[in-house]
Amino acid sequence: MEQTSLDAFESIQEELTTKENKVFEAISELGGEATLYDIKSYLNWEVNCISGRITGLRKKKRIADTGKRGLSPSGRGCIIWSIQN
């Protein structure tokens, strides 16, 4: 992870729940952009455990929709989330 990403992560760590921190860190480790399914694979969590954390991070303006789309395992489009500085 780049130092700027580490600094950003450390500065918001206290503001986020433990699971939000793990999801935020996963997105950072995955290059700063990831789909819910990328995060699922990285953390080995169920989708329903991640989706609520995505919502929390989005509301706290820590991640945002890139406008790009990835593919879910079923072949449907899914949002690619990115870290917001």
C-alpha positions as CSV (number, residue, x, y, z in Angstrom):
1,M,0.0,0.0,0.0
2,E,1.3,3.5,-0.8
3,Q,2.2,5.8,2.1
4,T,-0.5,8.2,1.1
5,S,-3.1,5.4,1.4
6,L,-1.6,4.3,4.7
7,D,-1.8,7.9,6.0
8,A,-5.4,8.3,4.9
9,F,-6.3,4.9,6.4
10,E,-4.8,5.8,9.7
11,S,-6.4,9.2,9.9
12,I,-10.0,7.8,9.5
13,Q,-9.5,4.5,11.3
14,E,-11.0,5.8,14.5
15,E,-14.1,7.2,12.7
16,L,-15.0,3.8,11.2
17,T,-16.4,0.6,12.7
18,T,-14.1,-2.4,12.8
19,K,-15.7,-4.0,9.8
20,E,-15.8,-0.7,7.8
21,N,-12.0,-0.5,8.5
22,K,-11.5,-4.0,7.1
23,V,-13.5,-3.2,4.0
24,F,-11.7,0.2,3.5
25,E,-8.3,-1.5,4.0
26,A,-9.3,-4.3,1.5
27,I,-10.2,-1.6,-1.2
28,S,-6.9,0.1,-0.5
29,E,-5.0,-3.2,-0.8
30,L,-6.8,-4.0,-4.0
31,G,-5.3,-0.9,-5.6
32,G,-7.8,1.7,-4.4
33,E,-10.7,0.4,-6.5
34,A,-12.8,-2.7,-6.1
35,T,-16.2,-4.3,-6.6
36,L,-18.1,-5.9,-3.8
37,Y,-17.1,-9.2,-5.2
38,D,-13.4,-8.3,-5.2
39,I,-13.8,-7.4,-1.5
40,K,-15.7,-10.6,-0.9
41,S,-12.9,-12.7,-2.3
42,Y,-10.2,-10.7,-0.6
43,L,-11.8,-10.9,2.9
44,N,-13.5,-14.2,2.4
45,W,-16.7,-12.7,3.8
46,E,-20.3,-13.2,2.6
47,V,-21.7,-10.4,0.4
48,N,-24.3,-9.4,3.0
49,C,-21.5,-8.7,5.5
50,I,-19.8,-6.3,3.0
51,S,-22.7,-4.5,1.5
52,G,-23.7,-2.7,4.7
53,R,-20.1,-1.7,5.3
54,I,-20.0,-0.3,1.7
55,T,-23.2,1.8,2.5
56,G,-21.6,3.1,5.7
57,L,-18.3,4.0,4.0
58,R,-20.3,5.7,1.1
59,K,-22.4,7.7,3.6
60,K,-19.2,8.8,5.4
61,K,-17.8,9.9,2.0
62,R,-14.8,7.5,2.4
63,I,-15.6,5.6,-0.9
64,A,-17.5,6.6,-4.0
65,D,-18.8,5.0,-7.2
66,T,-16.2,5.4,-9.9
67,G,-18.8,5.3,-12.6
68,K,-17.1,2.2,-14.0
69,R,-18.7,-1.3,-13.8
70,G,-17.2,-4.7,-13.2
71,L,-18.9,-8.0,-13.5
72,S,-20.5,-10.1,-10.8
73,P,-20.1,-13.9,-10.8
74,S,-23.5,-14.0,-12.5
75,G,-22.3,-11.8,-15.3
76,R,-24.3,-8.7,-14.2
77,G,-22.7,-5.3,-13.9
78,C,-21.6,-4.1,-10.5
79,I,-20.2,-0.9,-9.1
80,I,-16.5,-0.4,-8.8
81,W,-15.9,1.6,-5.6
82,S,-12.9,3.8,-5.0
83,I,-11.2,5.3,-2.0
84,Q,-11.9,9.0,-1.5
85,N,-9.2,11.2,0.0
